[in-house]
Amino acid sequence: MPRPPTHGTVSPVPVIHDHVTDAIKAPDLIRLGPRTVLARFETLKVYAALGAVRTLLERGTITPGQTLVDSSSGIYALALAMACHRYGLRCHIVASTTVDTTMRLQLEILGATVDQMPPSRDLRLDQERRVRRVRELLGRRPGMHWMRQYHDAIHYAGYHEFADLVAAALPGNELTVVGPVGTGASTGGLVLPLRRRGLSVRLVGLQPFGSVTFGSDRFSDPEAIIAGIGSSIPFGNVRHTLYDTLHWIDFRHAVAGAVGLLREHAVFAGLSTGAAHLAACWEAARHPARTHLVIGADTGHRYAERAFARHREAPDTRTLKPHQITTLADLAPPWSVMEWRRGAGPPGSLPQPPAAGEEFPT
């Protein structure tokens, strides 16, 4: 049921920002329950793109006017295009088949050039095509700088600012962060500085079925369009030993979580946020003394037709519960949960820590 209205707080002094990235990088913090808070982003990866680009400029690795290139399924592409707009850089995006017209038009108007992969229901093929295309571009135009959001730990740097915000807004020593794994940078970049403050922070990661990152690649979820939550190829930026618990959630359950979030809290967010909301409800019921922070990576607009249009089919989240497992051999759709206990990655994971020159920030 909807919560009775409460009086919000209004900043007495409005802030005028010099660039839109300053206005949208920080999330809105929205209470979902007594000890559960949503960090709702318009586009989460603005922190990653700004931090990475700023650091590269400071180091002299890139210079104004240079072209930055990377592969993206959507929200990193927009974040990188905005960072390039801010710092006077050119941008080239090799876009996933999942990037919609609205996103592509924004990228083009921002001045980015876009290569979009042909339609495909095979996300592994889509990712492999994108990486191959980036390598082709670098071979022809060696002056481009490949941002390597999946592998270069420089993308951790921008999330220190998010960690400062969380520490100030949610004081206390018992915090659980619930968020999509994706490239590993957002959850890792938040949790590392919080733990270095001496806080007791549990990290709960979300994965789709079919992702190699935490060993669900033997499954296939043909409806899955949960961009940014998992991967069909190993990512160097995923630090498996940071994660305490993993939830694997299929498309239909993620839709249920997103629809439930909109019905119960009037928050229109993407499917990775829906999956995180569903997992956080279950986690909060089991650990009521801890504060749970749900990472809401983006809005729900790009999922409107393929997910929210089916809202009448979505089950009530209160009727759903995961299959609790102790080994990956027991993993099964539609929703499984396992205590990872900060263990190493499954077979086929990239070595941790990353190669020399790509150390995780301290």
NORJO-V967563 format. One record per backbone hydrogen bond with DSSP energy under -0.5 kcal/mol. NH is the residue of the N-H (numbers start at 1). CO is the residue of the C=O. Records with the same first field share a line. If there is no record, write none. Layout:
NH = CO + CO
This chain:
3 = 264
14 = 12
17 = 15
22 = 19
23 = 19
24 = 20
25 = 21
28 = 40
30 = 28 + 38
32 = 36
33 = 36
36 = 33
37 = 292
38 = 30
39 = 294
40 = 28 + 38
41 = 39 + 296
42 = 24
44 = 297
46 = 43
47 = 44
49 = 45
50 = 46
51 = 47
52 = 48
53 = 49
54 = 50
55 = 51
56 = 52
57 = 53
58 = 54
59 = 55
60 = 56 + 57
61 = 56
62 = 56
65 = 88
66 = 63
68 = 66 + 90
69 = 145
70 = 92
72 = 94
78 = 74
79 = 75
80 = 76
81 = 77
82 = 78
83 = 79
84 = 80
85 = 81
86 = 82
87 = 83
88 = 84
89 = 84
90 = 66
92 = 68
93 = 113
94 = 70
95 = 93 + 115
96 = 72
99 = 96
104 = 100
105 = 101
106 = 102
107 = 103
108 = 104
109 = 105
110 = 106
111 = 108
112 = 107
113 = 91
115 = 93
116 = 114
117 = 95
123 = 121
126 = 122
127 = 123
128 = 124
129 = 125
130 = 126
131 = 127
132 = 128
133 = 129
134 = 130
135 = 131
136 = 132
137 = 133
138 = 134
139 = 135
140 = 136
141 = 137
144 = 141
145 = 67
146 = 144
147 = 69 + 145
151 = 148
152 = 148
153 = 151
155 = 152
156 = 153
157 = 154
159 = 156
160 = 157
161 = 158
162 = 158
163 = 159
164 = 160
165 = 161
166 = 162
167 = 163
168 = 164
169 = 165
170 = 166
175 = 173 + 200
176 = 291
177 = 202
178 = 293
179 = 177 + 204
181 = 206 + 229
182 = 229
184 = 181
188 = 184
189 = 185
190 = 186
191 = 187
192 = 188
193 = 189
194 = 190
195 = 191
196 = 192
197 = 193 + 194
198 = 195
199 = 194
200 = 173
201 = 199
202 = 175 + 200
204 = 177 + 202
205 = 203 + 245
206 = 179
207 = 247
210 = 216
211 = 208
212 = 231
213 = 231
215 = 212
216 = 211
219 = 216
222 = 220
224 = 221
227 = 225
229 = 226
237 = 150
238 = 235
239 = 237
240 = 238
242 = 239
243 = 240
244 = 203
245 = 203
246 = 338
247 = 205
248 = 336
249 = 207 + 247
250 = 334
254 = 250
255 = 251
256 = 252
257 = 253
258 = 254
259 = 255
260 = 256
261 = 257
262 = 258
263 = 259
264 = 260
265 = 261
266 = 262
267 = 261
268 = 266
269 = 267
270 = 298
274 = 270
275 = 271
276 = 272
277 = 273
278 = 274
279 = 275
280 = 276
281 = 277
282 = 278
283 = 279
284 = 280
285 = 281
286 = 282
287 = 283
290 = 287
291 = 174
292 = 35
293 = 176 + 291
294 = 37 + 292
295 = 178
296 = 39 + 294
297 = 295
299 = 42
300 = 268
303 = 300
304 = 301
307 = 303
308 = 303
309 = 304
310 = 307
311 = 308
313 = 310
314 = 310 + 311
319 = 316
320 = 317
323 = 335
324 = 322
325 = 337
330 = 327
331 = 328
336 = 248
337 = 323
338 = 246
339 = 325
340 = 244 + 338
341 = 244
342 = 243
343 = 340
349 = 346
358 = 355
